[in-house]
């Protein structure tokens, strides 16, 4: 396997390396697991009474997303067709080592706008909302539901730690430009020190100007991840990516997302170490790269209108 693109760009498009037939069967099973429609959502009255659950020992943050060992459908299903696939295993081991740590695996769902209740759309016009799990009925929160999210780094989920993590993304159904595909900015780790929401301008399907601000910016190549079921993509935790909302679809876009870290006790020089060293990120730590700035920067959020349509 040639990892030059990962070492240079922080991103790999592996193509359709997983059996489409097996992905189709899994997708069909997921479709039968619930009513994929506006019926996923709680009522406005219920949300107004209580948005988030109480904090407990099992749910110390009072969150609504699936976690490791917590309300996680991906942990309940047999995924051996993927997780024991030789190519899939080799890539993980080459980049993060045989003794890597699986931080989280979960299903991620892109929700069509047609399913979102009108009262919630009105709320979205006033408040930036991308992860909509708090508005989903509790029994369906074993996957993560998104309504478009602007450019970000997955490092946001592990602030203050070493950046020796990767995301592996697997499409379970065919994804076209109309199915909320991911957009990935190659080499965007160069601005890993900047805060969300990130500064960008003049975006096209092939490139984008990204930077710290209008005085410190440059143009980067980007890729829109179109692919059939079984397509696999890998990026570093400091590679910026996004999804755009999509208006209408009979079916949701459902994917599997793996977050994997190199074992801290592994002293071997692996691909992730070479990537960090090449870009002077081996000692990268950022305690501020999170969404706490959203309230103060809401008016500056460049894609706020696109995310709420």
C-alpha positions as CSV (number, residue, x, y, z in Angstrom):
1,X,0.0,0.0,0.0
2,X,1.3,3.4,-1.0
3,X,0.8,6.0,1.8
4,X,2.3,8.9,0.0
5,X,-1.1,10.7,-0.3
6,X,-1.8,10.3,3.3
7,X,1.7,11.5,4.3
8,X,1.3,14.6,2.0
9,X,-2.3,15.4,2.2
10,X,-3.5,13.8,5.4
11,X,-6.1,11.9,3.4
12,X,-6.6,8.7,1.5
13,X,-9.4,7.6,-0.9
14,X,-9.2,3.8,-0.8
15,X,-12.0,3.2,-3.3
16,X,-14.6,0.4,-3.0
17,X,-12.6,-2.2,-1.0
18,X,-15.5,-3.6,0.9
19,X,-18.1,-6.0,-0.5
20,X,-21.0,-3.9,-1.9
21,X,-23.3,-6.9,-1.4
22,X,-22.5,-7.1,2.3
23,X,-22.9,-3.3,2.7
24,X,-26.3,-3.6,0.9
25,X,-27.4,-6.3,3.4
26,X,-26.3,-4.2,6.3
27,X,-28.0,-1.1,5.0
28,X,-31.3,-3.1,4.5
29,X,-31.0,-4.3,8.1
30,X,-30.6,-0.7,9.3
31,X,-33.6,0.5,7.2
32,X,-35.7,-2.1,9.0
33,X,-34.5,-1.0,12.4
34,X,-36.8,2.1,12.6
35,X,-39.2,4.4,10.7
36,X,-36.8,6.6,8.6
37,X,-39.1,9.6,8.3
38,X,-40.2,12.7,10.3
39,X,-41.4,10.2,12.9
40,X,-37.8,10.0,14.2
41,X,-38.3,13.4,15.8
42,X,-39.6,14.4,19.3
43,X,-42.4,16.9,19.6
44,X,-41.7,20.5,20.1
45,X,-43.6,20.4,23.4
46,X,-41.4,17.5,24.7
47,X,-38.2,19.3,23.6
48,X,-39.2,22.5,25.3
49,X,-39.8,20.6,28.6
50,X,-36.4,19.0,28.5
51,X,-33.8,19.0,25.8
52,X,-31.0,16.9,27.3
53,X,-31.2,13.8,29.6
54,X,-30.0,14.0,33.2
55,X,-26.3,13.3,33.9
56,X,-25.8,9.9,35.4
57,X,-22.8,7.6,36.1
58,X,-23.5,5.8,32.8
59,X,-24.0,9.1,31.0
60,X,-21.8,11.6,32.9
61,X,-22.1,14.3,30.2
62,X,-25.8,14.0,29.7
63,X,-25.2,13.4,26.0
64,X,-27.5,12.0,23.4
65,X,-24.9,10.4,21.0
66,X,-23.9,6.8,21.0
67,X,-20.6,6.2,22.8
68,X,-18.2,3.4,23.4
69,X,-20.3,0.9,25.3
70,X,-23.2,3.3,25.4
71,X,-26.4,3.0,23.3
72,X,-24.4,2.1,20.2
73,X,-26.0,0.1,17.4
74,X,-22.6,-0.4,15.7
75,X,-21.4,-2.4,18.7
76,X,-24.4,-4.7,18.6
77,X,-24.2,-5.8,15.0
78,X,-21.9,-8.3,13.3
79,X,-19.5,-6.2,11.2
80,X,-16.9,-8.9,10.6
81,X,-17.3,-8.6,6.8
82,X,-15.7,-5.2,7.2
83,X,-13.6,-5.4,10.4
84,X,-11.9,-8.6,9.2
85,X,-11.4,-7.5,5.7
86,X,-7.7,-7.9,4.9
87,X,-7.3,-4.5,3.2
88,X,-9.2,-2.7,5.9
89,X,-7.2,-4.3,8.7
90,X,-3.9,-3.7,7.0
91,X,-4.5,0.0,6.5
92,X,-5.3,0.5,10.2
93,X,-2.3,-1.6,11.3
94,X,0.1,0.2,9.0
95,X,-1.1,3.7,10.0
96,X,-1.7,3.2,13.8
97,X,-0.2,-0.2,14.6
98,X,-1.5,-3.7,15.4
99,X,-2.1,-2.7,19.0
100,X,-4.1,0.4,18.1
101,X,-6.9,1.7,20.3
102,X,-10.4,1.9,18.9
103,X,-11.8,5.1,20.4
104,X,-15.2,4.8,18.9
105,X,-17.2,3.3,16.0
106,X,-20.7,4.4,15.2
107,X,-23.2,4.8,12.4
108,X,-23.6,8.3,11.1
109,X,-26.8,9.4,9.3
110,X,-27.3,12.4,7.0
111,X,-30.9,13.5,7.5
112,X,-32.8,15.0,4.6
113,X,-34.4,18.4,5.3
114,X,-37.8,17.1,4.3
115,X,-37.8,15.0,7.5
116,X,-37.1,17.9,9.9
117,X,-40.1,19.5,11.6
118,X,-40.9,23.1,10.7
119,X,-40.6,24.2,14.3
120,X,-37.0,22.9,14.4
121,X,-36.2,24.5,11.1
122,X,-37.2,27.8,12.6
123,X,-35.0,27.2,15.6
124,X,-32.1,26.4,13.3
125,X,-32.4,29.8,11.7
126,X,-31.6,31.4,15.0
127,X,-29.2,28.9,16.4
128,X,-26.4,26.8,14.8
129,X,-27.4,23.1,15.0
130,X,-25.7,20.3,13.1
131,X,-25.9,17.3,15.4
132,X,-29.6,16.8,15.9
133,X,-29.6,13.8,18.3
134,X,-31.2,15.8,21.1
135,X,-34.3,16.3,18.9
136,X,-34.5,12.6,18.1
137,X,-36.7,10.2,20.1
138,X,-34.6,8.4,22.7
139,X,-35.1,4.9,21.4
140,X,-33.5,5.9,18.1
141,X,-30.3,7.6,19.5
142,X,-28.1,4.6,18.9
143,X,-26.7,6.3,15.8
144,X,-25.6,9.9,15.2
145,X,-27.8,12.1,13.1
146,X,-26.4,15.1,11.3
147,X,-28.0,18.0,9.4
148,X,-24.9,19.2,7.7
149,X,-21.8,20.5,9.6
150,X,-19.3,23.1,8.5
151,X,-15.5,22.4,8.1
152,X,-14.0,21.0,11.2
153,X,-11.3,18.5,12.4
154,X,-12.2,15.3,14.3
155,X,-9.5,16.4,16.8
156,X,-12.3,18.5,18.3
157,X,-13.5,15.3,20.0
158,X,-10.2,14.7,21.7
159,X,-8.9,18.2,22.6
160,X,-5.6,18.4,24.5
161,X,-4.3,15.0,23.3
162,X,-1.7,14.0,20.8
163,X,-2.9,14.1,17.2
164,X,-2.0,10.5,16.5
165,X,-5.6,9.6,15.5
166,X,-7.3,8.8,12.2
167,X,-10.9,8.6,11.0
168,X,-12.0,5.8,8.7
169,X,-15.3,6.4,6.9
170,X,-17.3,3.7,5.1
171,X,-20.2,4.4,2.9
172,X,-23.0,1.8,3.3
173,X,-25.1,3.0,0.4
174,X,-24.3,4.7,-2.9
175,X,-23.6,8.3,-2.3
176,X,-24.1,10.9,-5.0
177,X,-23.6,14.7,-4.9
178,X,-27.3,14.9,-3.8
179,X,-26.8,12.6,-0.8
180,X,-24.7,14.9,1.5
181,X,-21.3,13.5,0.6
182,X,-18.3,14.5,2.6
183,X,-15.9,17.3,1.4
184,X,-12.3,16.9,2.4
185,X,-9.6,19.6,2.2
186,X,-6.2,18.2,1.3
187,X,-3.2,19.5,3.4
188,X,-5.6,21.4,5.6
189,X,-3.7,20.2,8.6
190,X,-1.4,23.2,8.0
191,X,-4.1,25.3,9.8
192,X,-4.7,22.8,12.6
193,X,-4.1,25.5,15.2
194,X,-7.1,27.6,14.1
195,X,-10.5,27.5,15.9
196,X,-13.8,26.3,14.7
197,X,-15.6,27.9,12.8
198,X,-12.6,28.1,10.4
199,X,-11.9,30.9,8.0
200,X,-12.5,30.0,4.3
201,X,-13.7,31.7,1.1
202,X,-14.1,31.2,-2.6
203,X,-15.0,27.5,-2.4
204,X,-15.6,25.4,-5.6
205,X,-16.0,21.7,-6.1
206,X,-12.3,21.3,-6.6
207,X,-10.6,23.9,-4.4
208,X,-11.1,26.3,-1.5
209,X,-9.2,29.2,0.1
210,X,-8.5,28.4,3.7
211,X,-6.6,30.2,6.3
212,X,-6.2,31.9,9.7
213,X,-7.9,35.1,8.4
214,X,-8.1,37.2,5.3
215,X,-4.4,38.1,5.7
216,X,-3.1,34.6,6.1
217,X,-4.7,32.2,3.7
218,X,-4.0,30.0,0.7
219,X,-5.8,27.9,-1.9
220,X,-6.1,24.1,-1.3
221,X,-7.3,21.2,-3.4
222,X,-10.4,19.5,-2.0
223,X,-12.3,16.4,-2.9
224,X,-16.0,15.6,-2.7
225,X,-16.4,12.0,-1.6
226,X,-18.7,10.4,-4.2
227,X,-18.8,6.6,-4.1
228,X,-20.7,3.4,-4.1
229,X,-21.5,1.3,-1.0
230,X,-18.2,-0.2,0.3
231,X,-16.1,2.9,-0.5
232,X,-13.6,3.7,2.3
233,X,-11.9,6.9,3.1
234,X,-9.2,7.8,5.7
235,X,-8.1,11.1,7.1
236,X,-6.0,12.4,9.9
237,X,-7.7,14.0,13.0
238,X,-6.4,17.4,11.9
239,X,-7.7,17.2,8.3
240,X,-10.7,19.5,7.7
241,X,-13.9,18.1,6.3
242,X,-17.6,18.9,6.1
243,X,-21.0,17.8,4.8
244,X,-23.7,19.9,3.3
245,X,-27.4,19.4,4.0
246,X,-29.5,17.9,1.4
247,X,-33.1,18.7,0.9
248,X,-35.0,15.6,-0.1
249,X,-34.4,11.8,-0.3
250,X,-36.5,8.7,0.1
251,X,-33.5,7.2,1.9
252,X,-30.9,8.5,4.4
253,X,-27.1,8.4,3.8
254,X,-25.9,5.9,6.4
255,X,-22.1,5.4,7.0
256,X,-19.8,3.8,9.5
257,X,-17.2,6.0,11.2
258,X,-14.2,4.6,13.1
259,X,-12.0,6.8,15.3
260,X,-8.6,5.0,15.9
261,X,-5.6,6.1,17.9
262,X,-2.0,4.7,18.0
263,X,-1.3,2.9,21.3
264,X,0.8,5.3,23.4
265,X,3.1,2.4,24.4
266,X,3.9,1.5,20.8
267,X,7.4,3.0,20.1
268,X,7.5,1.9,16.5
269,X,7.7,4.6,13.8
270,X,4.3,4.1,12.1
271,X,2.7,6.0,9.2
272,X,0.8,8.3,11.6
273,X,4.1,9.2,13.3
274,X,5.7,9.9,9.9
275,X,2.8,12.2,9.0
276,X,3.0,14.1,12.3
277,X,6.8,14.5,12.0
278,X,6.7,15.5,8.4
279,X,4.3,18.4,9.2
280,X,5.9,19.3,12.6
281,X,2.8,18.1,14.4
282,X,4.4,15.5,16.6
283,X,3.9,17.7,19.7
284,X,0.7,19.3,18.6
285,X,-1.8,20.0,21.5
286,X,-4.7,22.3,21.3
287,X,-7.0,22.8,24.3
288,X,-9.1,25.4,22.4
289,X,-10.0,23.7,19.2
290,X,-13.7,23.1,20.1
291,X,-17.1,24.6,19.5
292,X,-17.2,26.8,22.6
293,X,-16.6,29.9,20.4
294,X,-19.8,29.3,18.4
295,X,-22.0,31.6,20.5
296,X,-19.6,34.6,20.2
297,X,-18.9,33.9,16.5
298,X,-22.4,32.9,15.4
299,X,-22.7,36.0,13.2
300,X,-19.4,35.2,11.6
301,X,-20.3,31.6,10.8
302,X,-19.7,31.5,7.1
303,X,-22.0,28.6,6.2
304,X,-24.8,29.2,8.7
305,X,-27.4,29.8,6.0
306,X,-26.4,26.8,4.0
307,X,-26.6,24.6,7.1
308,X,-30.1,25.7,7.9
309,X,-31.8,25.4,4.6
